[in-house]
């Protein structure tokens, strides 16, 4: 079999990363569904599937290292490989956050804060990750900059959710110690869920930032 050309290796790296993103987004969707439906079997499937994502990450990391070491890329190719190396890290961490959703599902027993719309936040984060990966695939820099603006909206939703929980705690009357302890556990789990979804949005912006750097050598979104 003929040795793959350098450009074929670059194209294969991009395709492999896009496939990893599809798996990660599927797990995030499953984590959100498990949380909404209180589906413990689905939650365990997300948790147990984390090893697959970790293996993908390590394989892609090695692909990037091999390309850097053996091909000694320059200019745009170097930026592509460097950006891809960073992007797989963001994808792996999104996978970890999906696992968190599965674990929260197993711990949850009730919904005390119906005004906090976790599912809507989840839909926003899923769309952000999907759009970030589409920008990476098509090298769409306008979409990269748009994602940074959308992250501000997600941050506002997260802040509003926290305010709802705090207001509810102030107004709620509790007497029994075990009731207080259970409430605090529920509050902690909800706030962690909101925080994790906010972090997914941050990772989507990171992907957009690396893509913008990759295409235009512009680091304005990198932080």
Secondary structure, DSSP 8 states (H G I E B T S, - for coil): -----HHHHHHHHHHHHHHHHHHHHHHHHHHHHHHHHT-HHHHHHHHHTHHHHHHHHHHHHHHHHHHHHHH---HHHHHHHHHHHHHHHHHHHHHHHHHHHHHHHHH------TTS-HHHHHHHHHHHHHHHHHHHHHT-HHHHHHHHHHHHHHHHHHHHHHHHHHHHHHH-----HHHHHHHHHHHHHHHHHHHHHHHHHHHHHHHHHHHHHHHH---TT--
